[in-house]
Amino acid sequence: MTEDKNTSFLNNLLNVSIEAAKPNFVALNENFPRPVKGRTIVIGAGKASGLMAKSFEDAANLYWSPEEFAQIEGRVITRYGHAISCERIKVTEAAHPVSDDMGEVGVQQILDLLNTLKSEDQVICLFSGGGSALMALPANGVSMEDKKDINKQLLASGATIHEMNCVRRHLSKIKGGGLLRYCGNAKVSTYLVSDVTGDDPSVIASGPTLPDNTTCKDALEVIDRFKIQVSDKIRQKLISGELETLKPGNPIFERTSEPVILASSGDMLKAAEWYSRLKGVTPIILSGAIEGEAKEVGAAMANIALEMAKIKNDHTGPLLLLSGGETTVSGAKSGRGGRNTEFLLSFANAINGESGVYAIAVDSDGVDGSEESAGGIYTPEMISEAKTSNLSLSNILKSHNSALFFEKLGALIKSGPTGTNVNDFRAILLT
């Protein structure tokens, strides 16, 4: 694909937006956590946890004395390929979205560190999207193989992140507030990068330090609605309430402060809005919380774009339709593609080469599904290029091979790990 002024604009827009969504502890200024008499133990998990740890150290170097900085010790877990070198905090890597042995090792190392806590110490928790899979410690009576199998089923089911994390919390020792059981009497502060619609802190990484409003009954409802296969043993534990999480009002939460969200989809969309105005493009933020099947959302967005193209005739310049959230792809047992390339391919199929319409769709963490690409970019010329290459958009959609389509047309976006994770970013340019 040859880059022109429109694709160049979309790529620059993406870069500006991703930068705005990165965790920044320095920006907290006077609200940055104070040092304590004892040690500051930093723990965490998620695809953004490496950059979160580095940002925390950068701020501590600015705001704390060298002696106070030397009291920092920590360990966070991130996805393979997303590690960032830190001075005082060790960043380890594990598998995502399905846990592996290194995830178990990483969790145990975190618990070993927490086991050394004294009352004069404090715990700084850094969680982002991906933390639920990376920080896996099954509840009593639930095996790691059980967790892996159920997680695979959930990922393929089409369940939302809220629904998936409801189940995950109830099958874990440390999610749904459970991690606090390992923090003794130390003060606990939680900092988050949000990858969930609505930015509910208890859903991000399945809320290891936060109360859970959902119940075992809710988890069972998700399991049954999406036909998730679980053992009779696990089902009975859920029915009996044995796997219940910690609820609001539990005294254990008295030593925790209100969680702080460092970055979210809203930050990304605000930056995109600012940049587009700077470049003479009128932005319209549709929503930062769009969910649903990626191919259905793609088709719906195409219809909106066609209608907005008519309205654009009343304007003197181009329009930009912005959205975020987290779509899903259900039933994909094979094929190459993530939710963003599937959205974009469905969009392309529905827009059918309409002149003056361009689009970009990426996962903000740089990994669209299991692919080592962030997403893709669409131009009107692709429809004719696809026909020339004998590429059937509808057939490729059915086989969930959307990444292959954009790869063949040179339109995949390969950003590498971005250091953040605030979910999908979509922009449709009407010139």
N, C-alpha and C positions, 0 to 999 in steps of 0.2 A: 504494500500500500504506500503510495506517495503522499507525503505530508504536505498539506496546503494550509492556508491561513485559518481555516475552520478547525481542522484536526489539531493544528498547533495551539489554537485557543483552548480547545478541550483538554489537551495534555497539560498545558500550563495551569489551567483551572484546577485540574486534579492535583498537581504538585502543591499549589497554594493551599488547597483544602486539607490535604493530608498533613502538611506541616502544622496547620492550625489545630489538628486533632491529636497531636502528640502530648504526652504528659509533661507538665512543666511545674516542678516543685518550687523553682525560683520565683515564679509568678505569685505564689502564696504570700510572699513578703512576711509581714508580721504574724500571719496565720500559720507559718511553717512551725511544726512541732518544736517545743522547747526540749533541750537536753534535760536529763534527770540525774539524780545522785549516782545511780548505778549505770548499767549498760543499756544501750539501745539495740534491741534485737529486731532485725528486719527480716520478714518472711513474706512469701507470696507465690503466686502462680498465675500463668496466663501468657498469651502471645505478646502482650505489651509489658510483661513484668521485668524483662531485661532493661528496657529503656526507662521504666519507672524506677528501678533500682539505681541506674546511673544518674538520673535526674535528682533523686533523693540525695545521693552523695554530693553532686554538684552544689546543691542548695546548702547542705550541711557544711561544706567547705567554706561557703560564703558567710553563713550566719552563726556558726559555732566556732569555738576556739579549737586549736589543734588537739588539746587534751580531750575535749568533748568528742571531737571527730574520732579519736582513737578508741573510744568506747563503743563504736558501732561494730556490730557483728551480724552477719545474716546469710540467708540462703533463699533463693527464689528458683522456681522451675518454669522454663519456657519451652516452646516447641523447637524441635531440631532445626538448626539453621537460623534461629532468632536470638542467640545468645549475644550479650554485649559485655565487654570486659569492665569490671568494677574494681575498686581498690579494697574495700572492706567487705563487700557482699559477694558471695559466690553465686554465680548464675549457672545452673545445670540445665540440661536438655532432656526431653522425653518426647514420646509419641503423642500426636494429636491428629484426628479426633478420637481415635481408639487408644486407650492406655496401653503401655507396655511395662516391662520389668523396671526400666529406669524411672518411670513415674512412681512406682512403689518405693524404690530406693530413695528418690528425692523426698517423698513424704516422710519416710522414716528418719532421714537426716534432719528435716525440719523439726520433727517431734523430739529427736535427741537434743537439739539445740534448745527447744522450749523447756525441756526437762531440767536445764541448768538455771532457769529463771529464779530470781530473788524478788522480794517485794519492792525493792528500790529500783528495779529495772522497768523498762517500758518495752512494749511490742508494737512495732509499726508493720501493718499488714498491707501488702500491695497486690491487688487482684484485678484481673481484666478478663475479657472473653477468652475462652479456652482453658481457664483455670479449673473448671469442673472436671475435665478429662485428664488434665495434667496432674492434679492433686487428688489421686484416687486412693481411698482407704475404705474398703468395704465394711459395712456394719457387721456385727456378730451374726454368724449364720449365713452370710452372703459371701460367696467366693469371688476372687478376682475374675475367674472365667465367667461367672454369672454376670458380673458387672460389664465385662467386655461384650458379651453376647447381647445383653439387653440394650447397651449403648448403640451397637451396630443396628439393631432393629429400630430403635428410636430415630437414628439418623436417616434411615430409609423410609420412615413412616409418613413424613410430611408434617409431623408435630412441630409446633412452634417452640422457640427456645424456652418460653415460660413453661410449657407443658413438659418438655424434656427435663428441665432442671427440677421440676416438681418431683418427678420420679427419682432423679439422681440424688436429691437431698435425702430422700427416705431410705436409700440403700447405702448410705455413707455414715461413717463415724464422725466425720469432721465437717460436713456441710450442714446447712440449716442451723448455724450457731454452734455446732459441735466442737469446732476448733478451740473455743474458749475454755473447754474442760481441761485443756492442756496448758493453759496460760497462767495457772496459779492465781496469785493476787496482784500480778503486774497490771499496770494500766495498759489498755489496748486501744490503738487508733487505726482506723481503716481508710485507705485511699483507693479509689476505683477509676478505671477506664471503662466506660459503659458500652457494651455491645448489645443491649437489649432495648426494644421499643418501650418508651415510657421511662427509661432510666431507673427502674425499681432496683435499689441496691441489693435487696435480698435475692434477686435472680442472678445478678452478675457473679459468675464463677460458682453459682449455687449457694452464695451467702455463707461462707464458713464462720464469720463472726457476727452474723446478724440473725434476729429472730425470724421465724418462718410462719407465715399465716396459713399455709396450706397444710393439709392433713394426710394421713395414710389413706383415708377414703378418697381424697382427691387424686392421689397417686394411682390407686387402683382404677379409678374412672378413666384416667389417661391410658393405662395399660390395656383395659378392656376396649376402649373406643378405637384404639389404633391396632388392636389385635396383637399386642406384644406378648410373646410366649415367655412365661416365667414358671419356675418350679412350684410345685404345691407347697413346699416349705416356705418360700418367699411369700407366696400369696397368703398363707396362714399368718405369717408374721405381720403382714400389712393389715389383715382383717382384725387381728387381736390388738393392733396398736403398738406392738412391741418395737416397731421401727419409727416411732413418732419423733419428730424433731423438736427443738426448743422454741417455745412460743413467746410472743411479747408479754412483758410483765415478769418473766423469770428473773430472779435476783442476779443471775450471772451476768446480765447485761448492764448492771449498775456501774461496772468499772470500765465500760467502753464509752467512747465519745461518738457523736454523730458522724456517720461516714461522709467523706468528702469525695465528690466526683470531679476528677481532674480534667477529663475530656469526654465528649459524647458526640453523637451524630449532629446535634445542634451546632456545635463549634465548627464542624466541617461545612455545614450548609451556610452558616453566617459568613464564613470566609469566602465561599463560592459566590455568595450574593454580592459581597463587597468587590471582589475581583471583576465580576461581570459588569458591574456599574462603571468601574474604573475604565473598562475597555469599550464602553458605549453600548453594552448589551443590557436589555431590561430583564431582570431575573424574576421568576415566579416560583416561590417555594410551595410545592404541592403538599408535601408531608414528609416528616422525618421518621415516620412510624408505619411504613407500608409493609404489610405481611401478606402471605398467600402464596399460591403456586407461582413459581417464576414465569412459566410460559403464559399463564393467564394474566399476570400483572403486565408482562411485556405487550401482549395484544391490547390490553386496556389502555396502556400508555400510548400506543400507536394511534388509537382512536382519539385520545385527548390531543395528541400532537397535530393530527389532521384538522381537528376543530380549531385549535389555537392558531394554526397556520392561516386560517381564514380571517381570524381576528387580527392577526399580525399586519394585515393589509392596511389597518387603520393606524398603525404605528410608523414612525420614521426609521426605526432601526430593528435589528434582530431581537428575538425573544429567547430566553433560556428557561426551561422547565427543570427544576431541581427536586430531587427526592432522595430519601434514605429509608432505613429500616432493615428488615431481614426477611427475604423470601425463602421459600423451600422448594425442594425438588423431591417428589415422592415417586417410589416405584422404580428408581434407577438402580438396577443391579449390575449394569455394565455401562460401557461408554466413557468418553472423556469429556468432562465438562463440569462446571460448577453452576451455582444458581445465577451468577451474573452473566456468564456467557449464554446460559439458557434463556434468561430474560431478554438479552440483546438479540439473540437469534429469532425469538418469537416476535420481538419488536420489528426486526427487519422483514420477517415474513409478512407481517400485517401492513407495514408501511409501504412495502412493495415498490421501492425506488422513487418515492415521491421526491421531487426536486427540492433542494434547499433544506433538507432535514438530515441532521447529523446527531450521533448519540455516543455516549460513553457509559460503561457500567463496570464497576470494579468492587472487590472486597477491600476495605481499607487496610487490612493487615498484609496485603500483598499475596494472599493465597485464596483463590476462588475454589471452594470445595477442597478436593484433594489435589488439584492441579498446581503446578509450580508457575502459575501465572495469576495475575491479579484480576483479570477480566478481559474486556475487549473494547474496540471502537468500531462504530458503524458509519459508513458513508453511502450516499445514494448509488454510487457506481458499483457497489458490491453485488447488487441484484443481477446486473448484466454480466459481471465477472463470474458469478456463481453459475450462471447458465452456460457460459463459455467453458467452464471447468466441469460441467456435468454434475454440479452439486445441487441436490434437491433439499431445500430448506425444510420442508415438511417431513421428509424421511429422516433427516439428521435430527430433527427435534424429537421424533418418535424414539430414536435410538439413544437419545441423550448424549450425542457426540458434538455438542456445541463448540467446545474448545478446539476440536479438530477442524471445524469449519473456519473459524477465525484464524487459526494457524495457517491453513492452506492459502488464505487470502492475505497473509502478512499483517493481520490486524489484532493479534493477541498483545496484551499489555503485560510485560514482565518487569515489574518494579523491584522484585526481591522483597524480603521482609522490611516493613516500614517502621516497626517499633511501636505501632499503635494498633488498635482494633475497635473501631466504632461502627462496624458493619458496612452495609452496602452504600455506595455512592453512585447516583445516576444523574446524568445531565443530558438533556435533549435540546439541541440548538436549532432554532428555526431562523434561517437567514433571509 
